[in-house]
Amino acid sequence: MERNYILFDTPVRELLYPFTHTRPIAACRVGILTIQEKWERWLGTGVSHFTVPHLQEKFPLLHKASNTVNILLSGHILPDAGLVAAIAALEPNEELYKDQQLLAKAVLGADVPFLQAGGRKNYPGEVLGIYKPWDIFALNDKAIRADFQLLTAGRTSASLTHTNQQINHTDIFLEPGAKVSCSVLNASTGPIYIGKDAEVMEGCLIRGPFALGEGAVLKMGTKVYGATSLGPFCTGGGEIKNSVMFGYSNKGHDGYLGDAVIGEWCNLGANTSCSNLKNNVSTVKVWEEASGTAVAAGKKCGVLMGDYSRCGINTMLNTGTVIGVSCNVFGGHFPPKFVPSFSWGHQEVYRLPEALKDAGNWMALKGHTLSEKEQAVLTALYELTHQKDLKT
């Protein structure tokens, strides 16, 4: 019987703002791949999304009726061999749980409500997932290692030129078209993955685990500590440690980025630096938008920046700063530890027409345009967060 796989958003999505303002949970990157890409690799087929209305058009839902079994998968859960096998064994109207957490359920046809109760099966294995934004960098070490095995098993790496120094070469993998020159790659602490047509310029120092996505660039003299992932077409420079950049974002100059998550189409101005550790080494508290309270995030947490946001040169970001979607952060002082979406500077609202135009301008620098679906997502988010400003 044909199976159709759907990644659905759970209430966890509200705890993963600002990143889930503009994408379903499963479109978040952790490791080399997004959660969606991981499932597609493991399952050998495409998956679709069941998410909130303002995201559904950009991330469409495909469900089939008749004799198709729709398999719903919790979008914040990372797959592995044991979990995939347990899901494959589900019969129609059965649910798979880890303790009280729904992992997956099988629904026959499209007429049965997606969340109708079914026969419970308990999964005994370990389950990894993202529940808070800082889980993305906290799990990045494990996720890079798992994705590296998934992507490179049975394959041969492209060659690394003699101009480079490499340590533990068996855990270094270059995709076709990748270029690495006059750099040091140390995979003794974790694997190093260089994506298709990516470039590592001269003088870079890389300590794994590390992933550089397709078309991404490390500029000359960049220092990278694991576990760090730069997604497709990102630019990295300066000093980066245990951070994830989802895709198409830039940190092209000197400055420190550590224990951080940067969304898509972001830009950090020259010498931007973020604090990831308090001076008294006490617990970092991070503003949680959904609850309107500050919550503990552990000893280390840097900046969490949503899509289409930017900061000016010499920006100083305090420990655990949260920057929403489509913000323009600038000024000579520390910005607040929570910068709401569509902020201009520290206090003014970034008007929607200008926000859309500027997002398009930044995308044009990398050969892209702001699509109608992307405009619709940003417009819907603006209406949710700044309704009164649309009327003035």
N, C-alpha and C positions, 0 to 999 in steps of 0.2 A: 504494500500500500504506500502510495506517494506521501512523502513528508515535506512540510513547509515550515521553515524556521522563522520565528519572530522574536526579536529582542524587545522586551517591554520595560518601560520606565516604572520603577517603584517609587514610593514616597521619598526614597533616598535622594532622588534628583534635587529636591529642595535644599538638601544639606550640602550639595556640591556646587552651589552658586559660587562664583559667577560663571563657571564653565558650562553649566547646563541651562543657562539663560538662552544659549544660541545653538544647542545641540542636545540630542538624547544622551543619556549616560554612556551608552555603548560606543558613541563616537569620540569619547575621550581617549587620548593616547596614554598608555603606561607601558614602558618597555620600548621595543622597536615598533610595535603595531598598536593600532587602536583595538579596543575590546571587540568591536565588530569584525575587524580583520582577523583577529585571533580565532573567533568562532568560525569564520568562513574557511580558514585554513584547516581547522580541526575537522569540520563537517564535510569539506569538499564541495560546498555549494554556497550560493548567495543567501543572505538573510535580510529581512526588512525590519522596520521599527514600528512600535506602537507607543506613541508619545503624546505630549500635550498638543492642543489644537494649533497653536501658532508655529509649531515646528513640523507638523505632520506633512505639509506639502513639500517642504524641502527634503524631508526624510520619510518617504512614502511607506505605507503599510500594504503588504500583499498578503491577503488571506484567501484561502480557497475552500469551496464548499464540496458537497458530494462526498466522495470516498477519500478525500485528502485528510491526513492527520496534521493539524496545525500544532507545532511544538513551540510553546511560549517559554522563553528563557529570560531570567532576571538579568537586566542589562548591566548591572554593576558587578556581576560575577565573572571572574577570569577562568577560562576553561583549562582542563588538563585531561590526560588520557583516562583516568578513572572516572571523572565526572561525565565525559563524553560517552563512555561505555554505559554508565548508569542511565543516561538520558536515552540512549539508543534502545534500551530494554523497556522503556515506558510503553504501556498499552493505552489505547484511548480512554479518556476520563481518569487517568492516574496522575498523581502529583508527586514530585520529588522534593523532599524537605531535608534541610540540615537543622536539626532541633526544631525551632519554631520559624525558621526562615524558608520561604518558598524559593526553590531554585528553578524548577521547570514544571510544566504540566502539558499533557497531551489532550487535544480537543478534536473530536471528529467533526469535520465540516465547519462551516462558518455560522450556522444558525445557533449553535450552542454558545451561551455567554462565555467570554474568555476567562472570566474569573470564577466561574461556577465551581463549587466544591467537588472534589473527586476523591478517589481512593488514595490514601497516603502511603508513600514509601519513604523510608529514612535513608539518607546517604551517610555512610560511616566515615568517609574520607575527609581530608582537610579541604576547606574551601577558602579561597582568597578572593577578596573583592574590595572595591573602593566605596567608602561610606562617608568620608570627609575629604576635602580638597587635598590635605597634606598626605593622605594615603597614596596619592599619585606618585609623589617622590619617595615616600617611605617604602613602597613596594617595587620601586623601579629596578633595584638590583635583581631581585628574583625574576621580575618580568623580562628584563633584558636577557638573562641567562636562558629562560624558557623559550623566548622567541628566537634566540640565536640557534638553539637546537632545532626548532621547528623549521626555520628558514634555510639552514645550511646542511641538514642531514643528507648524506649521499651526494653532495655537490662539491665541486672544486672551486676554490677561490681564484679570482684573477690575481695576477702576479703583483708583488710589491717590489718596487725598484730598489737597486742597490744603494741609492742615496739615503735610505731610511735605516734606522736602527730598530729592530723588533725583538721583543722578549716574549717567549711562549707563542711562537708563530702559528701553532696549530689552532689557537683560539682567536686568530685574526682572519677576518673574511672580507674580501672586497668583491662587490658586484661588478658586472661589466661596465666599463666606462669610468669607474672611480679612479681618481688621481690623488696620489700622496707623494709629496716631495720633501726630502731633507728633514724628516720629523722623527720623533721617538714614540714608538707604540709599545706600551707595556701591558701585555695581557696576562701577566702572572696573577693579577688580582681580579680578573674577570674578562670575558670576551670583548672583542672590539669588532664592530660591524660598520662597514663603510658602504653606503647604498649606491645604487646605480647613478652614474654621472655626478656623484658628489666629489668635492675637492677638499683636500687638506693641504693648505699652503705651507711654505717653508717655515721651519723652526717651531712647529707645534709640538707640545708635550702632552701626550694622551695616556691616561691610566684608566684601564677598564674597571668595571663594565661600562662600555660606551657605545652609543648608536648614533650614526649620522645618516639621516634619511636621504632619499633620492633628491639629487640636485642641490643638496645643502652644501654650505661652505664653512670651513674653519679658516679664519684669516691668519695672516702671518703672526707667529709667536704666541698663539693662543695656548693657555694652560687649562687642561681639562682633567678633573678628578671624577671618578665614578661615584655613584651611578648616574650617568647623564645621558639624556636622549635629546637630540635636536631633530625634529621631524622634517618632512619634505620641504625643501627650498628655504630652510632657515639659514641665517648667518650667525656665526659665533665668533666672538673675539674677547680678549682680556682674560679673566679668570672665571671659570664656571665649575661648580661642584654640586653633585647630587640634585640636578634640576631637570625639568622636562619642559621643552618647548614644543607645542602641538604641531605647528607647521606654518610656513610663510612668514615667520617673525624674525626680527633682527636684534641681536646684541653684538654689533659689529665693532665695538671699540673697547678701550680699557675700562676697568670697573669690575666689581665683584657681583656675581650672582650665585647664591647658594641656597640649597634646600627650598627650591622655588618651583612654581608652575606658571608658565606663560602660555596664553592661548594662541589663537591664529591671528595673523595680520597685526601684530604688535610691533612697536619699535622702542628700544631703550636708547636714549641719547648718549653721546660720548661721556664717559666717566660716571655714568649712573652706577651707583653701588647700593646694595641692599644688605641690611643687617639680618643675620639669621640666628643670632645668639645674644641674649640679654647680658648686660655687663655684670649682673649679679648671678648669672647662670640659673635664674629661676624659670619657672614654666612660662612658655610663650602663650599668650591668650590672643585668639583670633576672632574678629567680629563675624558672627554667623547671621547672615541677612535674614534667613527664614524665621529664626526665633527672636531676632533683635537683641541678642545678648553676646557677650564675649565668652568663648569656650576654650578650654585648655587644648593645646595642640602639641604638647611635648616640649622638650628642651630646645629644639631647633625648628624654626620655621621662618623662611624668608618671605618674599613677595608672592602673592597670588593674583595674577592679572588676567582679566577677561579679554575676549576677542576685540580687535579693532582699537585697542587702547595704546597710548603713547606717553612718553615722558621726555622732558627736555634735557639738555646737557647738564651735567653735574647734579642731577637729581639725587637726593638722599632719601632712601626708603627705610623706614623703621622696621624693627622686628615684627613679623607677622602682619604686614600691611596687605589689605585686600583692596584691589582696584577693579571696579566693575567693567562693564562692556562700554566701548566707545567713549573713553575718557581721554582728555588732553591735560596731562599733569605737568605743571611747571611752577617756577618760583624759587626763591632763594632759601626757603626753609623746608623742614620736614613736612610733607603733606600729612593730612589726618591718616590714622591707621585704617579707616574705612572711607573709600572714595566711591560714592554711588555711581551707578551707570549713567552715562551721558552727563558727566561733569566737565566743565571747562574751568581749568585752574582748580581752586579749592572750594569755591562757593557758588559760582555761576553755573547755569544749565547750558549744556551744549545743544543748541537748537537743532531739531531733526534735519532740516534741509542741509545745513552745513555739515552735520555729522555724516550724512549719507554721501555728500560730495567729497568730503575729505577721505572717507573710507575708500571710495572709488579711486581717488588719486593715489593712495598708498598701494592699492592693488595693481594699478596700472604700472607701477615701478617694476613689478614682477610679471608683467604681460597678461594680467587678468582684469576682468571687469566685474563690478558689483552687479550680480544677476538680480532679476526681478524677485526671485524667491528669497535671496539674501536681504534685499531691501524690505520685503514683507516681514521677515523675521525681526529685523531691527525696528521697523515701524511698530509692530505689535508690542515689542518689548518697551519701546518708548511710551506707548499708550498705557502700558501697565505701570510704569514707574513715574511718568511725568504727564499725566492726563491733563492737569490744569494748564500746562504750558502750551498745549495744542490749541487751547481756546483763546489765547492772547496774541 
